[in-house]
Amino acid sequence: MKAENMIAMIQKFTDQYGVEVTWKVSETRLNERGVKVKTSNEIIKSAKILLLKEKFNPMKVFDTGVIGLSQDYTRYLLTLPAIELEKDMIITDNHNMKWKLGFIDWFDIGGEPVCKQISIMEVK
């Protein structure tokens, strides 16, 4: 599989089934010394992402011989690498539910990043 094909597939599913989310980012500017510092101003950013109920794995192996609790109940989001999301950010979806972002995992094909996968947890 080529990186372009994977990116096109994720973009296609995001356009069809994606959810609009928003988050706040502190504005940064250069101070007198030329160092970037955060200001008290916040910028609201938004993007369309995929909210998933299970971990995405293009080469998932299904084991039918497992007995007992083996289900992963963590929710995930899947997005293209250009969307700037960071660990511990709080995002709000189109239903006004707030989600805290966990660890960020990424997929790459031939050294080119194709998508990010982030575990999420609902917060109030």
BELTAQUI-V593126 format. One record per residue. N is the residue number from 1. RES is the residue in one small letter. SS is DSSP state (alpha for helix, beta for strand, coil for the rest). PSI is psi as a letter, one per 40 degrees, with the letter a starting at -180 (999 if undefined). D_LAST is the distance of its C-alpha to the last C-alpha in Angstrom with 1 decimal. Layout:
n:N res:RES ss:SS psi:PSI d_last:D_LAST
n:N res:RES ss:SS psi:PSI d_last:D_LAST
This chain:
n:1 res:m ss:coil psi:h d_last:40.2
n:2 res:k ss:coil psi:i d_last:40.1
n:3 res:a ss:alpha psi:d d_last:37.1
n:4 res:e ss:alpha psi:d d_last:37.7
n:5 res:n ss:alpha psi:d d_last:37.5
n:6 res:m ss:alpha psi:d d_last:34.2
n:7 res:i ss:alpha psi:d d_last:32.7
n:8 res:a ss:alpha psi:d d_last:34.2
n:9 res:m ss:alpha psi:d d_last:32.8
n:10 res:i ss:alpha psi:d d_last:29.2
n:11 res:q ss:alpha psi:d d_last:29.7
n:12 res:k ss:alpha psi:d d_last:31.1
n:13 res:f ss:alpha psi:d d_last:28.3
n:14 res:t ss:alpha psi:d d_last:25.7
n:15 res:d ss:alpha psi:d d_last:27.7
n:16 res:q ss:alpha psi:d d_last:28.0
n:17 res:y ss:alpha psi:e d_last:24.6
n:18 res:g ss:coil psi:i d_last:22.2
n:19 res:v ss:beta psi:h d_last:18.9
n:20 res:e ss:beta psi:h d_last:18.5
n:21 res:v ss:beta psi:i d_last:15.7
n:22 res:t ss:beta psi:i d_last:15.3
n:23 res:w ss:beta psi:i d_last:14.6
n:24 res:k ss:beta psi:h d_last:15.9
n:25 res:v ss:beta psi:h d_last:18.9
n:26 res:s ss:beta psi:h d_last:20.9
n:27 res:e ss:beta psi:h d_last:24.4
n:28 res:t ss:beta psi:i d_last:27.2
n:29 res:r ss:beta psi:i d_last:30.8
n:30 res:l ss:beta psi:h d_last:34.0
n:31 res:n ss:coil psi:a d_last:35.2
n:32 res:e ss:coil psi:d d_last:38.9
n:33 res:r ss:coil psi:e d_last:39.5
n:34 res:g ss:coil psi:e d_last:38.1
n:35 res:v ss:coil psi:h d_last:35.0
n:36 res:k ss:beta psi:h d_last:31.6
n:37 res:v ss:beta psi:i d_last:29.1
n:38 res:k ss:beta psi:i d_last:25.7
n:39 res:t ss:beta psi:i d_last:25.6
n:40 res:s ss:beta psi:e d_last:23.1
n:41 res:n ss:beta psi:i d_last:23.1
n:42 res:e ss:beta psi:h d_last:20.2
n:43 res:i ss:beta psi:h d_last:21.1
n:44 res:i ss:beta psi:h d_last:18.8
n:45 res:k ss:beta psi:i d_last:19.8
n:46 res:s ss:beta psi:i d_last:19.5
n:47 res:a ss:beta psi:i d_last:20.9
n:48 res:k ss:beta psi:h d_last:21.4
n:49 res:i ss:beta psi:i d_last:20.5
n:50 res:l ss:beta psi:h d_last:20.8
n:51 res:l ss:beta psi:h d_last:17.9
n:52 res:l ss:beta psi:i d_last:19.7
n:53 res:k ss:coil psi:e d_last:19.3
n:54 res:e ss:coil psi:i d_last:21.9
n:55 res:k ss:coil psi:h d_last:23.3
n:56 res:f ss:coil psi:h d_last:25.9
n:57 res:n ss:coil psi:h d_last:29.3
n:58 res:p ss:coil psi:e d_last:32.4
n:59 res:m ss:coil psi:f d_last:34.7
n:60 res:k ss:coil psi:h d_last:32.8
n:61 res:v ss:coil psi:h d_last:35.1
n:62 res:f ss:coil psi:h d_last:34.6
n:63 res:d ss:coil psi:h d_last:35.8
n:64 res:t ss:coil psi:e d_last:36.8
n:65 res:g ss:coil psi:e d_last:38.3
n:66 res:v ss:coil psi:h d_last:35.0
n:67 res:i ss:coil psi:h d_last:34.6
n:68 res:g ss:coil psi:a d_last:31.5
n:69 res:l ss:coil psi:h d_last:27.8
n:70 res:s ss:coil psi:e d_last:27.8
n:71 res:q ss:coil psi:h d_last:24.9
n:72 res:d ss:coil psi:h d_last:22.1
n:73 res:y ss:coil psi:e d_last:18.8
n:74 res:t ss:coil psi:i d_last:17.0
n:75 res:r ss:beta psi:i d_last:16.0
n:76 res:y ss:beta psi:i d_last:17.6
n:77 res:l ss:beta psi:i d_last:18.3
n:78 res:l ss:beta psi:h d_last:21.8
n:79 res:t ss:beta psi:i d_last:23.1
n:80 res:l ss:coil psi:i d_last:26.4
n:81 res:p ss:coil psi:e d_last:27.0
n:82 res:a ss:coil psi:d d_last:27.5
n:83 res:i ss:coil psi:h d_last:23.8
n:84 res:e ss:coil psi:g d_last:22.6
n:85 res:l ss:coil psi:i d_last:19.4
n:86 res:e ss:coil psi:i d_last:18.9
n:87 res:k ss:coil psi:i d_last:17.4
n:88 res:d ss:coil psi:e d_last:14.1
n:89 res:m ss:coil psi:i d_last:13.4
n:90 res:i ss:beta psi:h d_last:10.1
n:91 res:i ss:beta psi:i d_last:11.2
n:92 res:t ss:beta psi:h d_last:10.4
n:93 res:d ss:coil psi:a d_last:12.6
n:94 res:n ss:coil psi:e d_last:15.0
n:95 res:h ss:coil psi:e d_last:13.0
n:96 res:n ss:coil psi:f d_last:10.2
n:97 res:m ss:coil psi:i d_last:7.8
n:98 res:k ss:beta psi:h d_last:6.3
n:99 res:w ss:beta psi:h d_last:8.3
n:100 res:k ss:beta psi:h d_last:9.6
n:101 res:l ss:beta psi:h d_last:13.4
n:102 res:g ss:beta psi:a d_last:15.7
n:103 res:f ss:beta psi:i d_last:19.4
n:104 res:i ss:beta psi:h d_last:21.4
n:105 res:d ss:beta psi:i d_last:24.4
n:106 res:w ss:beta psi:i d_last:27.1
n:107 res:f ss:beta psi:i d_last:30.1
n:108 res:d ss:beta psi:i d_last:33.4
n:109 res:i ss:beta psi:h d_last:36.8
n:110 res:g ss:coil psi:f d_last:39.8
n:111 res:g ss:coil psi:e d_last:37.8
n:112 res:e ss:beta psi:h d_last:36.1
n:113 res:p ss:beta psi:h d_last:32.3
n:114 res:v ss:beta psi:d d_last:31.3
n:115 res:c ss:beta psi:i d_last:27.6
n:116 res:k ss:beta psi:i d_last:24.4
n:117 res:q ss:beta psi:h d_last:22.2
n:118 res:i ss:beta psi:h d_last:18.8
n:119 res:s ss:beta psi:i d_last:16.8
n:120 res:i ss:beta psi:i d_last:13.0
n:121 res:m ss:beta psi:h d_last:10.1
n:122 res:e ss:beta psi:h d_last:7.0
n:123 res:v ss:beta psi:i d_last:3.8
n:124 res:k ss:coil psi:999 d_last:0.0
